[in-house]
């Protein structure tokens, strides 16, 4: 028994001595890990210091060697109608080519230049828009845009023709703003109001009306329907606002509903002075509702009301008009639309206005080849205030590539 106890004591003594003795290999590995942790800690401190220094300095400008995004849009079509004295009927034509150059020149500044080549100017190049957009001024809720641009008045005026859901321009826009809309040099300042569950943006602008298409050139309606101007009856220097200062404002409200429903309201106003001293004012109200049902399915309801007023010596003349649009997409390819227009003309006198207003009812069918190219047919029953009723079939074919041709650049 003593021998067994003695053996156990000797065995534990040897094992304990072995366990207490440090392992040189393990000790070296622990020291190496400690050294690596210390190096990583120092490297992390250096990186944090560099990040803090970079945040304190302004972001570097985008290199000038960056290539811009280039887009090209070809807008062509034809007008078929039962009115034989219209020289433009039953003739397929290329209406316009739009060439767009777009790029960020700074992390918060984007520059857009749109060059148009239209049939009205024998396809000579004309600068349609060129403006810089400051998305955010520092850490403030303000943004800005400066340059030559379509005035952000209403819904249709700010959109390019190939982004519209119809071939033509609605009658109130053509009669009260001009067939090509209001386009001028100037700038806008926008402010994003702090509101919960509501997108609210206020935009104010100052422009010089130096373009002959702005605010309804005399007989702007005539261009829309293929009629000739009568230079002797109306004079742009008497009624136009060319070269005059224009002040405008627009408030956009879009309450948050859910991901399948979108609702937007807009209120626009502008004031300017004609060369003959008349005060010109334009008020616009618009709305748009979109309901998304599934992949590629969408219902859209939209409308716009314009009121034009010219005052001189305490007396004024009012002209107004509106349109209502319904459009439905059952899938990503087909789209069906219906639109009704009613509008008076800005430059008709009281004697010429006895027949009332222009009216039009349109049915629209669109087939999209892809997101950037489509084929469209529009039937329009037009009832001018001073002419016979006529039926028209408008054909539109649009091909494009690049971001400017994509419908995401529009709001419809």
C-alpha positions as CSV (number, residue, x, y, z in Angstrom):
1,X,0.0,0.0,0.0
2,X,2.9,2.3,0.9
3,X,4.4,1.6,-2.5
4,X,1.3,2.6,-4.3
5,X,0.9,5.9,-2.4
6,X,4.6,6.7,-3.0
7,X,4.2,6.1,-6.7
8,X,1.2,8.4,-6.9
9,X,3.0,11.2,-5.0
10,X,6.0,11.0,-7.4
11,X,3.7,11.0,-10.5
12,X,1.7,14.1,-9.4
13,X,4.9,15.9,-8.5
14,X,6.4,15.3,-12.0
15,X,3.1,16.3,-13.8
16,X,2.7,19.5,-11.8
17,X,6.2,20.5,-12.5
18,X,5.6,19.9,-16.2
19,X,2.4,22.0,-16.2
20,X,4.0,24.9,-14.4
21,X,6.9,25.2,-16.8
22,X,6.2,27.8,-19.6
23,X,6.1,26.6,-23.2
24,X,8.6,28.7,-25.2
25,X,6.7,28.3,-28.6
26,X,3.3,29.3,-27.0
27,X,4.9,32.3,-25.3
28,X,6.4,33.5,-28.6
29,X,3.0,33.2,-30.3
30,X,1.3,35.3,-27.6
31,X,3.9,38.0,-27.9
32,X,3.5,38.1,-31.7
33,X,-0.3,38.5,-31.3
34,X,0.2,41.3,-28.9
35,X,2.5,43.1,-31.3
36,X,-0.1,42.7,-34.2
37,X,-2.9,44.1,-32.0
38,X,-0.8,47.1,-31.1
39,X,0.1,47.7,-34.8
40,X,-3.6,47.5,-35.8
41,X,-4.6,49.9,-33.0
42,X,-2.1,52.4,-34.2
43,X,-3.2,52.0,-37.8
44,X,-6.9,52.5,-36.8
45,X,-6.0,55.7,-35.0
46,X,-4.3,57.0,-38.1
47,X,-7.3,56.2,-40.3
48,X,-9.7,57.9,-37.9
49,X,-7.5,61.0,-37.9
50,X,-7.4,61.1,-41.8
51,X,-11.2,60.7,-42.0
52,X,-11.8,63.5,-39.6
53,X,-9.4,65.8,-41.5
54,X,-11.1,64.9,-44.9
55,X,-14.6,65.7,-43.4
56,X,-13.3,69.0,-42.2
57,X,-12.2,70.0,-45.7
58,X,-14.5,70.7,-48.7
59,X,-15.0,67.8,-51.1
60,X,-12.7,67.9,-54.2
61,X,-14.1,68.8,-57.5
62,X,-14.9,66.2,-60.0
63,X,-12.0,65.9,-62.5
64,X,-12.6,67.8,-65.7
65,X,-11.6,64.7,-67.7
66,X,-14.8,62.9,-66.7
67,X,-17.0,62.2,-69.7
68,X,-20.6,63.5,-69.5
69,X,-23.7,61.3,-70.0
70,X,-24.8,61.8,-73.6
71,X,-28.3,61.3,-74.8
72,X,-30.0,61.5,-78.2
73,X,-33.8,61.6,-78.8
74,X,-35.5,61.6,-82.2
75,X,-39.1,62.8,-82.1
76,X,-41.0,62.2,-85.4
77,X,-44.6,61.9,-86.5
78,X,-47.4,62.7,-88.9
79,X,-50.7,64.5,-88.9
80,X,-53.7,63.1,-90.7
81,X,-56.9,65.1,-90.8
82,X,-60.0,65.9,-92.9
83,X,-59.1,69.6,-93.3
84,X,-57.7,69.9,-96.8
85,X,-56.3,73.4,-96.5
86,X,-53.7,72.4,-93.9
87,X,-50.4,72.0,-95.8
88,X,-48.8,69.9,-93.1
89,X,-51.4,67.1,-93.1
90,X,-50.7,63.5,-94.3
91,X,-47.0,64.1,-94.3
92,X,-44.6,62.0,-92.1
93,X,-41.9,64.3,-90.7
94,X,-39.0,64.4,-88.3
95,X,-40.0,67.0,-85.8
96,X,-37.0,67.4,-83.6
97,X,-33.7,65.9,-82.5
98,X,-32.6,66.5,-79.0
99,X,-29.0,66.1,-77.9
100,X,-28.3,66.2,-74.2
101,X,-25.0,66.5,-72.3
102,X,-25.4,65.9,-68.5
103,X,-22.8,65.5,-65.8
104,X,-22.0,66.2,-62.2
105,X,-19.3,68.9,-62.1
106,X,-19.1,68.8,-58.3
107,X,-20.6,66.3,-55.8
108,X,-23.6,68.6,-55.3
109,X,-23.7,70.4,-58.6
110,X,-25.0,69.0,-61.9
111,X,-24.9,70.7,-65.3
112,X,-27.4,69.9,-68.1
113,X,-27.2,71.2,-71.7
114,X,-29.9,70.4,-74.2
115,X,-29.3,71.2,-77.9
116,X,-32.4,71.0,-80.2
117,X,-32.5,70.6,-84.0
118,X,-36.0,71.2,-85.1
119,X,-37.8,71.4,-88.5
120,X,-39.0,74.9,-87.7
121,X,-35.4,76.2,-88.0
122,X,-34.4,73.8,-90.8
123,X,-32.7,71.6,-88.3
124,X,-30.1,74.1,-87.4
125,X,-28.7,73.6,-83.9
126,X,-30.3,75.8,-81.2
127,X,-29.5,75.8,-77.5
128,X,-32.8,74.9,-75.8
129,X,-31.6,74.6,-72.2
130,X,-28.3,75.0,-70.3
131,X,-28.4,75.2,-66.6
132,X,-26.6,74.3,-63.4
133,X,-28.5,72.6,-60.6
134,X,-27.2,73.0,-57.0
135,X,-28.9,70.1,-55.2
136,X,-28.1,71.5,-51.7
137,X,-26.5,74.7,-50.6
138,X,-24.2,73.6,-47.8
139,X,-26.1,72.0,-44.9
140,X,-29.2,74.2,-45.5
141,X,-32.6,73.0,-46.9
142,X,-32.1,75.3,-49.9
143,X,-31.2,74.4,-53.5
144,X,-30.9,76.4,-56.7
145,X,-30.9,76.3,-60.5
146,X,-29.5,79.0,-62.8
147,X,-29.2,79.2,-66.6
148,X,-31.6,78.9,-69.5
149,X,-34.4,76.6,-68.8
150,X,-38.1,75.8,-69.1
151,X,-40.0,77.7,-66.5
152,X,-41.1,75.4,-63.6
153,X,-44.7,76.6,-64.1
154,X,-47.3,73.9,-63.8
155,X,-46.8,70.4,-65.0
156,X,-46.6,70.3,-68.8
157,X,-44.5,73.4,-69.4
158,X,-41.4,72.1,-67.7
159,X,-41.5,68.8,-69.6
160,X,-39.9,68.0,-72.9
161,X,-42.2,66.8,-75.7
162,X,-40.9,63.2,-75.7
163,X,-41.7,62.9,-72.0
164,X,-45.4,63.7,-72.4
165,X,-48.1,61.1,-72.4
166,X,-49.7,62.6,-75.6
167,X,-48.5,63.7,-79.0
168,X,-49.7,67.3,-78.8
169,X,-49.5,70.1,-76.2
170,X,-52.8,70.6,-74.3
171,X,-54.8,73.6,-75.5
172,X,-54.6,75.7,-72.3
173,X,-50.8,75.4,-72.4
174,X,-50.6,76.2,-76.1
175,X,-53.0,79.1,-75.9
176,X,-51.8,80.8,-72.7
177,X,-48.1,79.9,-72.6
178,X,-47.3,79.2,-76.2
179,X,-47.0,76.0,-78.3
180,X,-43.4,75.5,-77.1
181,X,-44.1,76.7,-73.5
182,X,-42.3,79.4,-71.5
183,X,-38.5,79.2,-71.8
184,X,-36.0,81.8,-70.6
185,X,-32.9,82.8,-68.8
186,X,-32.9,83.2,-65.1
187,X,-32.7,81.3,-61.9
188,X,-34.7,79.6,-59.1
189,X,-34.2,79.1,-55.4
190,X,-36.1,76.2,-53.8
191,X,-36.7,75.5,-50.2
192,X,-37.7,72.1,-48.7
193,X,-40.2,72.8,-46.0
194,X,-39.8,70.8,-42.7
195,X,-42.9,68.8,-42.6
196,X,-43.6,65.2,-41.5
197,X,-45.3,62.8,-43.9
198,X,-45.5,65.5,-46.5
199,X,-43.2,66.6,-49.3
200,X,-43.5,70.4,-49.4
201,X,-41.2,72.4,-51.7
202,X,-41.4,76.2,-52.4
203,X,-39.6,77.5,-55.5
204,X,-39.2,81.1,-56.4
205,X,-37.6,82.4,-59.6
206,X,-36.6,85.5,-61.5
207,X,-36.3,85.4,-65.3
208,X,-35.9,87.7,-68.3
209,X,-38.3,86.8,-71.1
210,X,-36.0,86.9,-74.1
211,X,-37.5,84.1,-76.1
212,X,-40.3,84.5,-78.6
213,X,-42.1,81.4,-77.5
214,X,-42.8,82.6,-73.9
215,X,-46.2,83.4,-72.6
216,X,-48.2,82.9,-75.7
217,X,-46.8,84.6,-78.7
218,X,-49.7,86.2,-80.8
219,X,-51.4,83.5,-82.7
220,X,-49.5,80.8,-80.9
221,X,-52.7,78.7,-81.4
222,X,-52.2,79.0,-85.1
223,X,-48.9,77.2,-85.1
224,X,-50.5,74.3,-83.2
225,X,-53.1,73.7,-85.9
226,X,-51.1,74.5,-89.0
227,X,-52.5,77.9,-89.7
228,X,-50.6,81.0,-90.9
229,X,-49.9,84.0,-88.7
230,X,-51.5,87.3,-89.5
231,X,-48.7,89.8,-88.9
232,X,-51.0,92.8,-89.5
233,X,-53.5,92.0,-86.8
234,X,-51.2,91.3,-83.8
235,X,-47.7,92.7,-83.0
236,X,-45.4,91.0,-80.5
237,X,-44.1,94.4,-79.4
238,X,-47.6,95.3,-78.2
239,X,-48.5,92.1,-76.3
240,X,-45.3,90.1,-75.8
241,X,-43.2,90.2,-72.6
242,X,-39.9,89.8,-74.4
243,X,-37.0,91.4,-72.6
244,X,-39.0,92.0,-69.5
245,X,-38.4,90.8,-66.0
246,X,-40.6,87.9,-64.8
247,X,-41.2,86.8,-61.2
248,X,-42.6,83.4,-60.5
249,X,-43.2,81.0,-57.6
250,X,-44.4,77.4,-57.3
251,X,-45.5,75.4,-54.3
252,X,-45.5,71.6,-54.6
253,X,-47.3,69.4,-52.0
254,X,-47.2,65.6,-52.0
255,X,-48.6,63.9,-48.9
256,X,-47.1,60.5,-48.0
257,X,-49.9,57.8,-48.5
258,X,-48.3,54.4,-49.1
259,X,-46.0,52.8,-51.7
260,X,-48.9,52.0,-54.1
261,X,-50.5,55.5,-54.1
262,X,-49.0,58.9,-55.0
263,X,-50.7,62.2,-54.9
264,X,-49.3,65.6,-55.8
265,X,-50.7,69.1,-55.9
266,X,-49.1,72.3,-57.4
267,X,-49.8,76.0,-57.3
268,X,-47.9,78.3,-59.7
269,X,-48.0,82.0,-60.3
270,X,-46.0,84.5,-62.3
271,X,-46.2,88.2,-63.0
272,X,-44.5,90.4,-65.7
273,X,-45.1,93.5,-67.8
274,X,-45.7,93.7,-71.5
275,X,-43.8,96.3,-73.6
276,X,-47.0,98.3,-74.0
277,X,-47.2,98.6,-70.2
278,X,-49.9,96.0,-69.6
279,X,-49.5,93.9,-66.4
280,X,-49.6,90.2,-67.2
281,X,-50.4,87.6,-64.6
282,X,-50.7,83.9,-64.9
283,X,-52.0,81.5,-62.2
284,X,-51.8,77.7,-62.5
285,X,-53.3,74.9,-60.4
286,X,-52.4,71.2,-61.1
287,X,-52.7,67.8,-59.6
288,X,-51.6,64.2,-60.3
289,X,-52.6,60.9,-58.8
290,X,-50.8,57.6,-59.5
291,X,-51.9,54.2,-58.4
292,X,-49.5,51.2,-58.9
293,X,-51.1,47.8,-59.1
294,X,-48.2,45.5,-59.9
295,X,-45.2,45.1,-62.2
296,X,-45.7,47.7,-65.0
297,X,-49.3,48.4,-64.0
298,X,-50.2,52.0,-63.3
299,X,-53.3,54.3,-63.3
300,X,-52.7,58.0,-63.7
301,X,-55.1,60.9,-63.3
302,X,-53.9,64.5,-63.9
303,X,-55.2,67.9,-64.6
304,X,-54.2,71.5,-64.9
305,X,-56.0,74.8,-64.8
306,X,-54.5,78.1,-66.1
307,X,-55.8,81.6,-65.7
308,X,-54.3,84.4,-67.8
309,X,-55.0,88.1,-67.0
310,X,-53.8,91.3,-68.7
311,X,-54.5,94.6,-67.1
312,X,-54.2,98.2,-68.3
313,X,-55.5,101.3,-66.7
314,X,-57.6,99.5,-64.1
315,X,-59.4,97.3,-66.6
316,X,-58.4,93.7,-67.3
317,X,-59.0,90.8,-69.7
318,X,-59.2,87.3,-68.3
319,X,-58.5,84.1,-70.3
320,X,-58.5,80.6,-68.8
321,X,-58.4,77.0,-69.7
322,X,-57.9,73.5,-68.3
323,X,-57.3,69.9,-69.3
324,X,-58.1,66.5,-67.6
325,X,-56.1,63.4,-68.4
326,X,-56.6,59.7,-67.5
327,X,-54.0,57.1,-68.5
328,X,-53.8,53.4,-67.7
329,X,-51.0,50.9,-68.2
330,X,-52.0,47.3,-68.0
331,X,-48.4,46.1,-68.5
332,X,-45.0,47.5,-69.4
333,X,-45.8,47.8,-73.1
334,X,-49.3,49.2,-73.6
335,X,-50.8,52.5,-72.4
336,X,-54.3,53.9,-73.0
337,X,-55.2,57.5,-72.4
338,X,-58.1,59.9,-72.6
339,X,-57.8,63.7,-72.4
340,X,-60.3,66.6,-72.6
341,X,-59.2,70.2,-73.3
342,X,-61.0,73.5,-72.9
343,X,-59.3,76.8,-73.3
344,X,-59.6,80.4,-74.5
345,X,-56.8,82.2,-76.3
346,X,-54.7,84.9,-74.7
347,X,-54.5,87.2,-77.6
348,X,-58.0,87.3,-79.0
349,X,-60.0,90.5,-78.5
350,X,-63.5,90.5,-77.0
351,X,-65.1,90.7,-80.5
352,X,-63.1,87.7,-81.8
353,X,-64.0,85.7,-78.7
354,X,-67.8,85.6,-79.3
355,X,-67.5,81.9,-80.4
356,X,-66.3,80.8,-77.0
357,X,-63.3,78.6,-76.3
358,X,-61.4,75.9,-78.1
359,X,-62.3,72.4,-77.2
360,X,-60.7,69.0,-77.9
361,X,-61.2,65.4,-77.0
362,X,-58.4,62.9,-77.5
363,X,-58.0,59.2,-77.3
364,X,-54.3,58.0,-77.0
365,X,-52.7,54.6,-77.6
366,X,-49.1,54.1,-76.8
367,X,-46.9,51.0,-77.4
368,X,-43.4,51.1,-75.8
369,X,-40.7,49.2,-77.5
370,X,-38.6,49.7,-74.4
371,X,-38.2,52.3,-71.7
372,X,-36.8,54.9,-74.1
373,X,-38.6,54.3,-77.5
374,X,-42.3,54.1,-78.3
375,X,-44.9,54.3,-80.9
376,X,-48.1,56.4,-80.3
377,X,-51.4,57.1,-82.0
378,X,-53.7,59.9,-80.9
379,X,-57.2,60.6,-82.3
380,X,-58.3,64.2,-81.6
381,X,-61.7,65.8,-82.2
382,X,-60.9,69.5,-82.3
383,X,-63.4,72.3,-82.1
384,X,-61.7,75.7,-82.6
385,X,-63.5,78.8,-81.5
386,X,-63.2,80.4,-84.9
387,X,-63.2,77.4,-87.3
388,X,-65.0,74.2,-88.3
389,X,-64.8,71.0,-86.3
390,X,-62.2,68.6,-87.5
391,X,-60.9,65.1,-86.7
392,X,-57.2,64.4,-86.6
393,X,-55.0,61.4,-86.3
394,X,-51.6,62.1,-84.8
395,X,-48.8,59.6,-85.2
396,X,-45.7,59.8,-83.1
397,X,-42.5,57.7,-83.2
398,X,-39.8,58.3,-80.6
399,X,-36.3,56.7,-80.5
400,X,-33.8,57.5,-77.9
401,X,-30.8,56.4,-75.8
402,X,-29.2,57.9,-72.8
403,X,-30.7,59.1,-69.4
404,X,-32.5,62.1,-71.0
405,X,-34.7,59.8,-73.1
406,X,-35.8,57.8,-70.0
407,X,-39.3,58.5,-68.6
408,X,-37.8,58.7,-65.1
409,X,-36.6,62.2,-66.0
410,X,-40.3,63.2,-66.1
411,X,-42.8,63.0,-63.3
412,X,-45.4,60.9,-65.2
